[in-house]
């Protein structure tokens, strides 16, 4: 089980450092009545990761080892496609980066975050985790790796939960920071938000390219 968690750490890190959800939760935490919305966002984010990862884990586990020696060429082909998809997203992210000296534009929906109630905040977080194409591809890559390991039910559940917790750390930490140190959190969170806004494209490009190459390598090893 520890081997599987180690094999998916890159995937968990790629989800964890996705700038958009981190910026979103920071904006919530810097608005009035922030704690409830921040906790709701955290729950939606974690549940979204769990559901997406579980779905692809079950799909990968259902693919039989249909070649001598236990190799899985079908699963390998799926992983190759996932890896190519991640490389494509990385390239598109790089080409869509703002020109030097210009201020990056955040999605329009972020301007309404400070008006969100707890339930819509949870729904937004769930969508960013389980529906957003970037995170969905990363979760699919993680699920394909977990599902191929033939873990027992208890190990499977533990692996997915640990993976999801690691992937949710970047949202969990700001929420805990705001809850337990509300007076000192504002300045730190504001600085983090500004840095992520400027470096969003570069961060995601590097992560998607590294992860895409990693998944392609795993896919080739399945043949």
C-alpha contacts under 8 A as a table, 3 or more apart, distances in Angstrom:
res1	aa1	res2	aa2	distance
1	X	4	X	5.18
1	X	5	X	6.38
1	X	151	X	7.49
1	X	155	X	6.30
1	X	156	X	7.96
1	X	159	X	6.65
2	X	5	X	5.04
2	X	6	X	6.08
3	X	6	X	5.07
3	X	7	X	6.15
4	X	7	X	4.94
4	X	8	X	6.35
4	X	145	X	7.57
4	X	146	X	6.33
4	X	149	X	7.53
4	X	159	X	7.47
5	X	8	X	5.28
5	X	9	X	6.18
5	X	159	X	6.27
5	X	162	X	7.62
5	X	163	X	6.62
6	X	9	X	5.24
7	X	10	X	7.31
7	X	145	X	7.70
8	X	11	X	5.20
8	X	12	X	6.33
8	X	142	X	5.75
8	X	145	X	7.26
8	X	146	X	7.85
8	X	163	X	7.41
9	X	12	X	5.00
9	X	13	X	6.05
9	X	163	X	7.42
10	X	13	X	5.08
10	X	14	X	6.14
10	X	211	X	6.73
11	X	14	X	5.06
11	X	15	X	6.44
11	X	138	X	5.92
11	X	139	X	7.17
11	X	141	X	7.40
11	X	142	X	6.01
11	X	167	X	7.99
11	X	211	X	6.84
12	X	15	X	5.28
12	X	16	X	6.03
12	X	142	X	7.94
12	X	163	X	6.13
12	X	164	X	7.15
12	X	166	X	6.01
12	X	167	X	4.41
13	X	16	X	4.86
13	X	17	X	6.12
13	X	166	X	7.33
13	X	167	X	6.00
14	X	17	X	5.64
14	X	18	X	6.48
14	X	138	X	7.30
14	X	167	X	7.68
14	X	204	X	7.96
14	X	207	X	5.91
14	X	208	X	7.40
14	X	211	X	7.62
15	X	18	X	5.42
15	X	135	X	6.06
15	X	138	X	7.04
15	X	167	X	5.43
15	X	168	X	7.68
16	X	166	X	7.12
16	X	167	X	4.37
16	X	168	X	5.70
16	X	169	X	6.29
16	X	170	X	5.26
16	X	171	X	7.65
17	X	22	X	7.61
17	X	170	X	6.41
18	X	21	X	6.43
18	X	22	X	6.87
18	X	203	X	8.00
18	X	204	X	6.83
19	X	22	X	5.22
19	X	23	X	6.03
19	X	196	X	5.83
19	X	197	X	7.37
19	X	200	X	5.78
19	X	203	X	7.91
19	X	204	X	7.87
20	X	23	X	5.17
20	X	24	X	6.07
20	X	200	X	7.74
21	X	24	X	4.86
21	X	25	X	6.13
21	X	125	X	7.18
21	X	128	X	6.98
21	X	171	X	7.43
22	X	25	X	5.33
22	X	26	X	6.16
22	X	170	X	6.59
22	X	171	X	5.87
22	X	193	X	7.69
23	X	26	X	5.10
23	X	27	X	6.17
23	X	193	X	5.42
23	X	196	X	7.18
23	X	197	X	7.46
24	X	27	X	5.22
24	X	28	X	6.40
24	X	110	X	6.74
24	X	113	X	7.30
25	X	28	X	4.99
25	X	29	X	6.13
25	X	38	X	6.14
25	X	41	X	6.89
25	X	171	X	6.81
25	X	174	X	7.77
25	X	175	X	7.77
26	X	29	X	4.97
26	X	30	X	6.20
26	X	174	X	6.98
26	X	189	X	6.27
26	X	190	X	7.57
26	X	193	X	6.81
27	X	30	X	5.20
27	X	31	X	6.54
27	X	113	X	6.92
27	X	114	X	6.99
28	X	31	X	5.34
28	X	34	X	5.69
28	X	37	X	6.66
28	X	38	X	6.18
28	X	113	X	6.22
28	X	114	X	5.74
29	X	32	X	7.82
29	X	34	X	4.61
29	X	35	X	6.56
29	X	37	X	7.67
29	X	38	X	5.99
29	X	175	X	7.22
29	X	178	X	6.71
30	X	34	X	6.60
30	X	186	X	6.49
31	X	34	X	5.53
31	X	114	X	5.57
32	X	114	X	7.50
33	X	36	X	6.63
33	X	37	X	7.32
34	X	37	X	5.43
34	X	38	X	5.88
35	X	38	X	5.08
35	X	39	X	6.13
35	X	175	X	7.46
35	X	178	X	7.39
35	X	179	X	6.48
36	X	39	X	5.27
36	X	40	X	6.17
36	X	118	X	6.29
37	X	40	X	4.99
37	X	41	X	6.05
37	X	116	X	7.65
37	X	117	X	6.44
37	X	118	X	4.54
37	X	119	X	7.99
37	X	121	X	6.18
37	X	122	X	7.78
38	X	41	X	5.09
38	X	42	X	6.19
38	X	118	X	7.89
38	X	121	X	7.87
38	X	175	X	5.97
39	X	42	X	5.00
39	X	43	X	6.24
39	X	175	X	6.76
40	X	43	X	5.17
40	X	44	X	6.21
40	X	118	X	5.45
40	X	119	X	6.80
40	X	121	X	6.17
40	X	122	X	4.86
41	X	44	X	5.18
41	X	45	X	6.04
41	X	118	X	7.42
41	X	121	X	5.15
41	X	122	X	4.40
41	X	123	X	7.68
41	X	124	X	7.36
41	X	125	X	5.32
41	X	126	X	7.96
42	X	45	X	5.10
42	X	46	X	6.15
42	X	122	X	7.26
42	X	125	X	7.23
42	X	168	X	7.63
42	X	171	X	6.18
42	X	172	X	6.32
42	X	175	X	7.66
43	X	46	X	5.23
43	X	47	X	6.07
43	X	122	X	6.53
43	X	125	X	7.99
44	X	47	X	5.22
44	X	48	X	5.98
44	X	121	X	7.72
44	X	122	X	4.30
44	X	123	X	6.16
44	X	124	X	7.48
44	X	125	X	4.99
44	X	126	X	4.57
45	X	48	X	5.20
45	X	49	X	6.35
45	X	122	X	7.16
45	X	125	X	4.59
45	X	126	X	4.98
45	X	128	X	7.29
45	X	129	X	5.67
45	X	168	X	6.96
46	X	49	X	5.25
46	X	50	X	6.25
46	X	126	X	7.67
46	X	129	X	7.80
46	X	164	X	6.35
46	X	165	X	7.10
46	X	168	X	5.90
47	X	50	X	5.05
47	X	51	X	6.12
47	X	126	X	6.74
48	X	51	X	5.28
48	X	52	X	6.10
48	X	125	X	7.44
48	X	126	X	4.55
48	X	127	X	7.09
48	X	128	X	7.89
48	X	129	X	5.00
48	X	130	X	4.82
49	X	52	X	5.32
49	X	53	X	5.96
49	X	126	X	7.76
49	X	129	X	5.45
49	X	130	X	6.02
49	X	139	X	7.16
49	X	164	X	5.83
49	X	167	X	7.72
49	X	168	X	7.99
50	X	53	X	5.30
50	X	54	X	5.89
50	X	160	X	6.62
50	X	161	X	6.83
50	X	164	X	5.82
51	X	54	X	5.11
51	X	55	X	6.05
51	X	130	X	7.21
52	X	55	X	5.27
52	X	56	X	6.48
52	X	129	X	7.78
52	X	130	X	5.35
52	X	136	X	6.85
52	X	139	X	6.13
52	X	140	X	7.26
53	X	56	X	5.42
53	X	57	X	5.99
53	X	139	X	5.09
53	X	140	X	6.36
53	X	142	X	6.75
53	X	143	X	5.08
53	X	160	X	6.96
54	X	57	X	4.97
54	X	58	X	6.16
54	X	143	X	6.64
54	X	160	X	6.91
55	X	58	X	5.37
55	X	59	X	6.32
55	X	143	X	7.45
56	X	59	X	4.94
56	X	60	X	6.01
56	X	139	X	7.40
56	X	140	X	5.31
56	X	142	X	7.97
56	X	143	X	4.66
56	X	144	X	6.16
56	X	147	X	7.59
57	X	60	X	5.17
57	X	61	X	6.07
57	X	140	X	7.68
57	X	142	X	7.69
57	X	143	X	3.94
57	X	144	X	5.61
57	X	145	X	7.57
57	X	146	X	5.87
57	X	147	X	4.36
57	X	148	X	7.94
58	X	61	X	5.04
58	X	62	X	6.24
58	X	143	X	7.65
58	X	147	X	6.17
59	X	62	X	5.25
59	X	63	X	6.89
59	X	144	X	7.73
59	X	147	X	7.39
60	X	63	X	5.47
60	X	75	X	6.88
60	X	143	X	6.85
60	X	144	X	5.00
60	X	145	X	7.79
60	X	146	X	7.94
60	X	147	X	4.82
60	X	148	X	6.11
61	X	64	X	7.49
61	X	144	X	7.74
61	X	147	X	4.30
61	X	148	X	5.51
61	X	149	X	7.92
61	X	150	X	7.00
63	X	72	X	7.79
63	X	74	X	7.33
63	X	75	X	6.72
64	X	72	X	6.94
65	X	68	X	7.97
65	X	70	X	5.05
65	X	71	X	5.57
65	X	72	X	4.73
65	X	73	X	7.89
66	X	70	X	7.06
66	X	71	X	6.88
66	X	72	X	5.95
66	X	73	X	7.40
66	X	74	X	7.99
67	X	70	X	5.99
67	X	71	X	5.46
67	X	72	X	6.44
67	X	73	X	7.37
68	X	71	X	6.50
71	X	222	X	5.44
71	X	223	X	5.72
72	X	75	X	5.35
72	X	76	X	6.03
72	X	222	X	5.25
72	X	223	X	6.05
73	X	76	X	4.75
73	X	77	X	6.02
73	X	222	X	5.73
73	X	223	X	4.70
74	X	77	X	5.11
74	X	78	X	6.37
75	X	78	X	4.97
75	X	79	X	6.18
75	X	144	X	7.48
75	X	219	X	7.21
75	X	222	X	7.02
76	X	79	X	5.06
76	X	80	X	6.17
76	X	218	X	7.31
76	X	219	X	3.99
76	X	220	X	6.11
76	X	221	X	7.22
76	X	222	X	4.78
76	X	223	X	6.17
77	X	80	X	5.04
77	X	81	X	6.33
77	X	219	X	6.34
77	X	220	X	7.99
78	X	81	X	5.17
78	X	82	X	6.23
78	X	219	X	7.38
79	X	82	X	4.91
79	X	83	X	6.01
79	X	141	X	6.72
79	X	144	X	7.17
79	X	215	X	6.06
79	X	216	X	6.22
79	X	218	X	7.13
79	X	219	X	4.76
80	X	83	X	5.07
80	X	84	X	6.16
80	X	215	X	6.80
80	X	216	X	4.80
80	X	217	X	7.97
80	X	219	X	5.17
80	X	220	X	7.19
81	X	84	X	5.11
81	X	85	X	6.06
81	X	216	X	7.88
82	X	85	X	4.97
82	X	86	X	6.23
82	X	137	X	6.57
82	X	140	X	7.62
82	X	141	X	6.47
82	X	212	X	7.35
82	X	215	X	7.13
82	X	216	X	7.66
83	X	86	X	5.10
83	X	87	X	6.27
83	X	141	X	7.79
83	X	211	X	7.35
83	X	212	X	4.10
83	X	213	X	6.28
83	X	214	X	7.44
83	X	215	X	5.00
83	X	216	X	4.90
84	X	87	X	5.03
84	X	88	X	6.11
84	X	212	X	6.31
84	X	216	X	7.21
85	X	88	X	5.02
85	X	89	X	6.24
85	X	137	X	7.58
85	X	212	X	7.42
86	X	89	X	5.09
86	X	90	X	6.10
86	X	134	X	7.56
86	X	137	X	6.93
86	X	138	X	7.72
86	X	208	X	5.47
86	X	209	X	6.66
86	X	211	X	7.16
86	X	212	X	4.86
87	X	90	X	4.96
87	X	91	X	6.19
87	X	208	X	6.11
87	X	209	X	5.10
87	X	212	X	5.20
87	X	213	X	7.41
88	X	91	X	5.13
88	X	92	X	6.16
89	X	92	X	5.02
89	X	93	X	5.96
89	X	134	X	7.27
89	X	205	X	7.81
89	X	208	X	6.96
90	X	93	X	5.07
90	X	94	X	6.29
90	X	204	X	6.74
90	X	205	X	4.43
90	X	206	X	7.19
90	X	207	X	7.73
90	X	208	X	4.97
90	X	209	X	5.56
91	X	94	X	5.15
91	X	95	X	6.29
91	X	205	X	6.74
91	X	209	X	7.86
92	X	95	X	5.15
92	X	96	X	6.10
93	X	96	X	5.21
93	X	97	X	6.37
93	X	201	X	5.75
93	X	202	X	7.91
93	X	204	X	7.00
93	X	205	X	5.80
94	X	97	X	5.36
94	X	201	X	6.06
94	X	202	X	6.73
94	X	205	X	5.76
96	X	201	X	7.60
97	X	201	X	5.45
97	X	202	X	7.63
98	X	102	X	6.37
98	X	103	X	7.34
98	X	104	X	5.82
99	X	102	X	5.70
103	X	198	X	7.12
104	X	197	X	6.65
104	X	198	X	6.17
106	X	110	X	6.88
106	X	197	X	7.50
107	X	110	X	5.76
107	X	111	X	7.95
108	X	111	X	5.89
108	X	112	X	7.96
109	X	112	X	5.64
109	X	113	X	6.98
110	X	113	X	5.20
111	X	114	X	7.40
112	X	115	X	5.45
112	X	116	X	6.81
113	X	116	X	5.30
113	X	121	X	7.97
116	X	120	X	6.23
116	X	121	X	6.13
117	X	120	X	5.74
117	X	121	X	6.20
118	X	121	X	5.06
118	X	122	X	6.26
119	X	122	X	5.12
119	X	123	X	6.25
120	X	123	X	4.88
120	X	124	X	6.03
121	X	124	X	5.11
121	X	125	X	6.26
122	X	125	X	5.15
122	X	126	X	6.17
123	X	126	X	5.05
123	X	127	X	6.22
124	X	127	X	5.15
124	X	128	X	6.23
125	X	128	X	5.09
125	X	129	X	6.21
126	X	129	X	5.16
126	X	130	X	5.85
126	X	131	X	7.54
127	X	130	X	5.30
127	X	131	X	4.81
127	X	132	X	6.26
128	X	131	X	5.90
128	X	132	X	4.96
128	X	135	X	7.38
129	X	132	X	6.23
129	X	135	X	5.88
129	X	136	X	6.97
130	X	135	X	6.84
130	X	136	X	5.67
131	X	135	X	7.54
131	X	136	X	6.08
132	X	135	X	5.69
132	X	136	X	5.89
133	X	136	X	4.95
133	X	137	X	6.03
134	X	137	X	5.40
134	X	138	X	6.43
135	X	138	X	4.98
135	X	139	X	6.01
136	X	139	X	5.07
136	X	140	X	6.00
137	X	140	X	4.93
137	X	141	X	6.16
138	X	141	X	5.10
138	X	142	X	6.29
139	X	142	X	5.02
139	X	143	X	5.99
140	X	143	X	5.00
140	X	144	X	6.04
141	X	144	X	5.18
141	X	145	X	6.45
141	X	215	X	6.74
142	X	145	X	5.20
142	X	146	X	6.24
143	X	146	X	5.05
143	X	147	X	5.80
144	X	147	X	5.26
144	X	148	X	6.32
145	X	148	X	5.57
145	X	149	X	7.05
146	X	149	X	5.71
146	X	156	X	7.71
146	X	159	X	7.93
147	X	150	X	6.44
147	X	151	X	7.73
151	X	155	X	5.82
151	X	156	X	5.52
152	X	155	X	5.28
152	X	156	X	5.95
153	X	156	X	5.03
153	X	157	X	6.19
154	X	157	X	5.30
154	X	158	X	6.18
155	X	158	X	5.11
155	X	159	X	5.96
156	X	159	X	5.16
156	X	160	X	6.26
157	X	160	X	5.28
157	X	161	X	6.15
158	X	161	X	5.13
158	X	162	X	6.04
159	X	162	X	5.23
159	X	163	X	5.99
160	X	163	X	5.05
160	X	164	X	6.01
161	X	164	X	5.09
161	X	165	X	6.09
162	X	165	X	5.07
162	X	166	X	6.25
163	X	166	X	5.28
163	X	167	X	6.19
164	X	167	X	4.95
164	X	168	X	6.01
165	X	168	X	5.04
165	X	169	X	6.22
166	X	169	X	5.30
167	X	170	X	7.24
168	X	171	X	5.56
168	X	172	X	6.05
169	X	172	X	4.77
169	X	173	X	5.84
170	X	173	X	5.70
170	X	174	X	7.00
171	X	174	X	5.79
171	X	175	X	6.47
172	X	175	X	5.26
172	X	176	X	6.18
173	X	176	X	5.18
173	X	177	X	5.98
174	X	177	X	4.87
174	X	178	X	6.09
174	X	189	X	7.32
175	X	178	X	5.19
175	X	179	X	6.15
176	X	179	X	5.01
176	X	180	X	5.99
176	X	181	X	7.99
177	X	180	X	5.53
177	X	181	X	5.47
177	X	182	X	7.01
177	X	185	X	6.13
178	X	181	X	5.41
178	X	182	X	4.64
178	X	185	X	5.54
178	X	186	X	7.71
179	X	182	X	5.85
181	X	184	X	5.71
181	X	185	X	5.90
182	X	185	X	5.29
182	X	186	X	7.04
183	X	186	X	6.77
184	X	187	X	6.53
184	X	188	X	7.21
185	X	188	X	5.36
185	X	189	X	5.89
186	X	189	X	5.32
186	X	190	X	6.03
187	X	190	X	5.16
187	X	191	X	6.34
188	X	191	X	5.27
188	X	192	X	6.35
189	X	192	X	5.08
189	X	193	X	6.09
190	X	193	X	5.13
190	X	194	X	6.29
191	X	194	X	5.22
191	X	195	X	6.29
192	X	195	X	5.20
192	X	196	X	6.13
193	X	196	X	5.24
193	X	197	X	6.08
194	X	197	X	5.18
194	X	198	X	6.46
195	X	198	X	5.36
195	X	199	X	6.18
196	X	199	X	5.10
196	X	200	X	5.35
197	X	200	X	5.44
198	X	201	X	7.97
199	X	202	X	5.44
199	X	203	X	6.10
200	X	203	X	5.39
200	X	204	X	6.30
201	X	204	X	5.35
201	X	205	X	5.99
202	X	205	X	5.16
202	X	206	X	6.29
203	X	206	X	5.52
203	X	207	X	6.30
204	X	207	X	5.13
204	X	208	X	5.88
205	X	208	X	5.33
205	X	209	X	6.10
206	X	209	X	5.36
206	X	210	X	6.16
207	X	210	X	5.27
207	X	211	X	5.95
208	X	211	X	5.11
208	X	212	X	5.76
209	X	212	X	5.05
209	X	213	X	6.16
210	X	213	X	5.32
210	X	214	X	6.21
211	X	214	X	4.94
211	X	215	X	6.14
212	X	215	X	5.20
212	X	216	X	6.17
213	X	216	X	5.14
213	X	217	X	6.23
214	X	217	X	5.16
214	X	218	X	6.43
215	X	218	X	5.04
215	X	219	X	6.12
216	X	219	X	4.95
216	X	220	X	6.21
217	X	220	X	5.21
217	X	221	X	6.34
218	X	221	X	5.03
218	X	222	X	6.56
219	X	222	X	5.26
219	X	223	X	7.35
220	X	223	X	5.81
